[in-house]
Amino acid sequence: MTKEKFMKDGMKKLSAIKLENQAKVFKRGHIGYFWLFPCDVWSIQHFISWSTNMFGPVERNVAHTIFYNTLYILRDDSETSKEILEVVRNLLHEKKALGYCSTLA
């Protein structure tokens, strides 16, 4: 995944750079989850299940970091659609309510 791909999909340059950098850190393709599945099925449980099926076992902390950091990037991008933004906010609120440790917040 490159910043050009993210920008082509309508993302602002700064957010696209952040996602490109995150994709480089997590080289195994986990970031593709957010383009493969519609936002109404996104969840940490679904992400972990998909990641495990695609790439083998993933550490809980790594999965949470990838998932929630990507949500923060989407939340902060002014080009994020209202539909996705609502899902992102709900997922971040759920994270806070469940008491998961903070990542990029």
C-alpha positions, 0 to 999 in steps of 0.5 A: 500500500502506497500513499498514492493508492491512499490518495487515489482513494480520496485520502488527504496527503498527510493521512496517506503518508501516515498510513503508508508508514504504518503499512511499512511497519506492519509489512504483512498487509494487515492494513488492507483489512480496511479496504477489503471489508465494508466499515459496518463489519469492522471490529477488533475481533473480526480484524484479529480473526481475519489477520490470523486466517491470512497471516497466522497467529498475531499478538494481541498487542500488535493487532490492537496497535494496527487496528486502533492506530488506523482508526485514529488516522481515519478519524483525523482525516477530513476526507473520511466519509461521514459513514466511515467516521461514525463507525470509527468513532463508535469503535473508538468509543467502544475501545475506551469503554472496554478499557483497552490501553491507548495507542495513538490517542 
